[in-house]
Amino acid sequence: MGSLFGGVDLFGDSPHRFEMGSMGPVVRTRLSLGTIAAGSVLIGAGEPTVTVRGRLVAATGPALMARIDAIAAELQPGGGGIVRRTLTDHHGRTWTDMTFVSFEPSGVVDRGREVSMEFAAVFQRLL
């Protein structure tokens, strides 16, 4: 089974892994909020985050750039409503109501039998 975002296979057969971010409420020190007092404050619920890291692989440089462009086209549009979709890893685990918030290709293309580039993609459940 491949990994999917809203039914779209963004990363294909390129090797990648899913990393869950911290879970639980957001807690900040009073000092970080501008109050000169000891202690911490519970801000509210944390926003679940999943980062997908891997290496995009393609047969040619232009094919690799086309994959990067296709992934970037799925990013959350600026200025519009929040796009929420289900994120599914290659083991069938799902995260509902996720938003694709950032995509960072490394910029360094490795060439061999195929061309590849490391990447990180961040999905967040915006509250």
N, C-alpha and C positions, 0 to 999 in steps of 0.2 A: 504494500500500500504506500502511495506517495503522500507527501505532506501537501495540504491544501489551505488556501485562504479564500473563504466564500466559494468553494468549489473550483478555484483556479489553482493549478499546479505551478507555483511561482518558481521553484528551484529545480524542478525536473529530477534527473538522475544525478545531479551534482551532490557530492557529499556535504551533509550539513547536520547540525544537532540543535536541539531546543534547550534553552536554559531558562528556568523560572527565576524571576526576581524575588526580592524579599516580600514576605507576606505579613499581614497584620496591620494594626493602626499606625498612623503617622504621629510620631511623638517628637517634639522639639523642646529645647531648653528655653526657659523664659528669657535668658540673655540673648539668644539668637533672634527673638521676636522683639527686641528693643526694650525689654523690661529689665531693670537692674534689681533682680531678685533671684534667689536660689530656686532650684526645682525645675520640673518639666511640665509641659502642657500637652494633653491629648488633643490633636488637631482634628482628627476624624479618620474615616476609613481610608486605607491605602488603596492605590490603583494597581491591580495585578498587572505585571509586565512579563512578557515572554520575549527573549532575544534569540534569534536564529542566527547561528554563526556557521560559516562553511566556506566552500570554494566553488564558484561557478565554473563550469567546464563547457567548452564548445570546440568544434572542429577547427574554426578559423577566428582570427581577430574580429572581423565584421560580424560573425555569428555571435561572439561573446558580447559585443556592444549591443546587438539587437536584444539579447537576453536581459542585459542591464536596463535598456530602455523599456522593455515590457514590464519589468518589475517596478521601475520608477513610475510607470503609468498607473499602477495600482495603489500608490500612496494616497493618504488622506488629502482631498482637495482643499486648498487654502480658501478661506472665506465662506465655504459652504457649510451645510449641515454635517454632522458627524456621521461617517460611514461605519457601521458596525456589521461585522461578519464573524463567522465561526472559523477559528484557526484549528487545524487538525495536524498532529504530527504523524510520522510514518509508522507509528505503532497504534494509531487509532485514538489516542487521547485528544480530547477536544477542549477548547476554551471558547465559550460563547461571548458574543457582544464585544469582540476585540476590534481595535482600530489600528491600521498600519500607519505608524507615525514617523518612522525614519528608515532610510536605507543608506548604508555606507559601503560602497565598494572601495577596496584598498587603493586602487589606482595603479598598482603594480601588476603588470601582466606577465605571467610565467609562461614560457613557451617550451614545448616538448612535442610529443606525438599529438597533443592537443594543447589549446591555450586555456589558461585558467586565471582566476582572480579571487582573492579572499573577499568576504563580505560580512556585514552584520546588518540584520534587519530587526527592528523593534516594533512589537505589537503591544498595545496597552488597552486595558478596559477603562475608558474615561468615565469617571463618575459624575 
